[in-house]
Amino acid sequence: MSYKPLKTFQVFTYVRKENSFGWVDEPNHINMEVNIFGDENGVPHAYEMYEADSDDDYYYASGVLEVDFIDKKGYLTGYDGIFSLPEFIIDAVEEMGYDVEELR
C-alpha cells in the first residue's frame, strides 16, 4: 500500500539521540520537518521527522501510527518506531479528528 502526505508542518523542539544504553549526545534545539502519511481515506498510518535546515540525516525518525475504529470514530491507539511519540505528532493526529486520549 502506498501512502500519501496528509499533514506537513515544522516545529522547533529539543532532540537528542538515545539508544538502549542511554543518551548518545546532548539535546539540541532544532527545527524539525514533520510529515504524517495516510491512505486514500485520510486515515493516518505513518510519520517521519527530520531536521528541516540540514542536508544530512543525523536527526531522523519514522514509524507507524496505529488507528482503530469503533462505531466509525477513529482512535489513535499505538505507535512504533521511536521510544516516545512526541506531543506535536499526537496533537497533529488529534487536529485531524482522531481521539488520542489513550496516548496522553
Contacts in CASP RR format, 6 or more apart in sequence:
PFRMAT RR
TARGET T0000
AUTHOR 0000-0000-0000
METHOD contacts of the structure
MODEL  1
MSYKPLKTFQVFTYVRKENSFGWVDEPNHINMEVNIFGDENGVPHAYEMY
EADSDDDYYYASGVLEVDFIDKKGYLTGYDGIFSLPEFIIDAVEEMGYDV
EELR
1 39 0 8 1.000
3 37 0 8 1.000
3 38 0 8 1.000
3 39 0 8 1.000
3 45 0 8 1.000
3 46 0 8 1.000
4 37 0 8 1.000
4 38 0 8 1.000
4 39 0 8 1.000
4 40 0 8 1.000
5 35 0 8 1.000
5 36 0 8 1.000
5 37 0 8 1.000
5 38 0 8 1.000
6 36 0 8 1.000
6 37 0 8 1.000
6 38 0 8 1.000
6 42 0 8 1.000
6 44 0 8 1.000
6 96 0 8 1.000
7 34 0 8 1.000
7 35 0 8 1.000
7 36 0 8 1.000
7 44 0 8 1.000
7 92 0 8 1.000
7 95 0 8 1.000
7 96 0 8 1.000
8 33 0 8 1.000
8 34 0 8 1.000
8 35 0 8 1.000
8 36 0 8 1.000
9 33 0 8 1.000
9 34 0 8 1.000
9 88 0 8 1.000
9 92 0 8 1.000
10 31 0 8 1.000
10 32 0 8 1.000
10 33 0 8 1.000
10 34 0 8 1.000
10 52 0 8 1.000
11 31 0 8 1.000
11 32 0 8 1.000
11 34 0 8 1.000
11 88 0 8 1.000
12 29 0 8 1.000
12 30 0 8 1.000
12 31 0 8 1.000
12 32 0 8 1.000
13 29 0 8 1.000
13 30 0 8 1.000
13 32 0 8 1.000
13 86 0 8 1.000
13 88 0 8 1.000
14 27 0 8 1.000
14 28 0 8 1.000
14 29 0 8 1.000
15 27 0 8 1.000
15 28 0 8 1.000
15 30 0 8 1.000
15 32 0 8 1.000
15 59 0 8 1.000
16 23 0 8 1.000
16 24 0 8 1.000
16 25 0 8 1.000
16 26 0 8 1.000
16 27 0 8 1.000
16 28 0 8 1.000
17 23 0 8 1.000
17 24 0 8 1.000
17 25 0 8 1.000
17 58 0 8 1.000
17 59 0 8 1.000
18 24 0 8 1.000
18 83 0 8 1.000
28 59 0 8 1.000
30 51 0 8 1.000
30 52 0 8 1.000
30 53 0 8 1.000
30 59 0 8 1.000
31 51 0 8 1.000
31 52 0 8 1.000
31 53 0 8 1.000
32 49 0 8 1.000
32 50 0 8 1.000
32 51 0 8 1.000
32 52 0 8 1.000
32 59 0 8 1.000
33 49 0 8 1.000
33 50 0 8 1.000
33 51 0 8 1.000
33 52 0 8 1.000
34 47 0 8 1.000
34 48 0 8 1.000
34 49 0 8 1.000
34 88 0 8 1.000
34 89 0 8 1.000
34 92 0 8 1.000
35 47 0 8 1.000
35 48 0 8 1.000
35 49 0 8 1.000
36 44 0 8 1.000
36 46 0 8 1.000
36 47 0 8 1.000
36 65 0 8 1.000
36 89 0 8 1.000
36 92 0 8 1.000
36 93 0 8 1.000
36 96 0 8 1.000
37 44 0 8 1.000
37 45 0 8 1.000
37 46 0 8 1.000
37 47 0 8 1.000
37 48 0 8 1.000
38 44 0 8 1.000
38 45 0 8 1.000
38 46 0 8 1.000
39 45 0 8 1.000
42 96 0 8 1.000
43 67 0 8 1.000
44 65 0 8 1.000
44 67 0 8 1.000
44 76 0 8 1.000
44 93 0 8 1.000
44 96 0 8 1.000
44 98 0 8 1.000
45 64 0 8 1.000
45 65 0 8 1.000
45 67 0 8 1.000
46 62 0 8 1.000
46 63 0 8 1.000
46 64 0 8 1.000
46 65 0 8 1.000
47 62 0 8 1.000
47 63 0 8 1.000
47 65 0 8 1.000
47 79 0 8 1.000
47 89 0 8 1.000
48 60 0 8 1.000
48 61 0 8 1.000
48 62 0 8 1.000
48 63 0 8 1.000
49 59 0 8 1.000
49 60 0 8 1.000
49 61 0 8 1.000
49 62 0 8 1.000
49 86 0 8 1.000
49 89 0 8 1.000
50 57 0 8 1.000
50 59 0 8 1.000
50 60 0 8 1.000
50 61 0 8 1.000
51 58 0 8 1.000
51 59 0 8 1.000
51 60 0 8 1.000
61 81 0 8 1.000
61 82 0 8 1.000
62 81 0 8 1.000
63 79 0 8 1.000
63 80 0 8 1.000
63 81 0 8 1.000
63 82 0 8 1.000
64 79 0 8 1.000
64 80 0 8 1.000
64 81 0 8 1.000
65 76 0 8 1.000
65 78 0 8 1.000
65 79 0 8 1.000
65 89 0 8 1.000
65 93 0 8 1.000
66 76 0 8 1.000
66 77 0 8 1.000
66 78 0 8 1.000
66 79 0 8 1.000
66 80 0 8 1.000
67 74 0 8 1.000
67 75 0 8 1.000
67 76 0 8 1.000
67 77 0 8 1.000
67 98 0 8 1.000
68 74 0 8 1.000
68 75 0 8 1.000
68 77 0 8 1.000
69 75 0 8 1.000
73 99 0 8 1.000
74 97 0 8 1.000
74 98 0 8 1.000
74 99 0 8 1.000
75 98 0 8 1.000
75 99 0 8 1.000
75 100 0 8 1.000
75 102 0 8 1.000
76 90 0 8 1.000
76 93 0 8 1.000
76 94 0 8 1.000
76 98 0 8 1.000
76 99 0 8 1.000
76 100 0 8 1.000
76 102 0 8 1.000
76 103 0 8 1.000
77 102 0 8 1.000
77 103 0 8 1.000
78 85 0 8 1.000
78 102 0 8 1.000
78 103 0 8 1.000
79 85 0 8 1.000
79 103 0 8 1.000
85 103 0 8 1.000
90 100 0 8 1.000
90 103 0 8 1.000
90 104 0 8 1.000
91 100 0 8 1.000
93 100 0 8 1.000
94 100 0 8 1.000
END
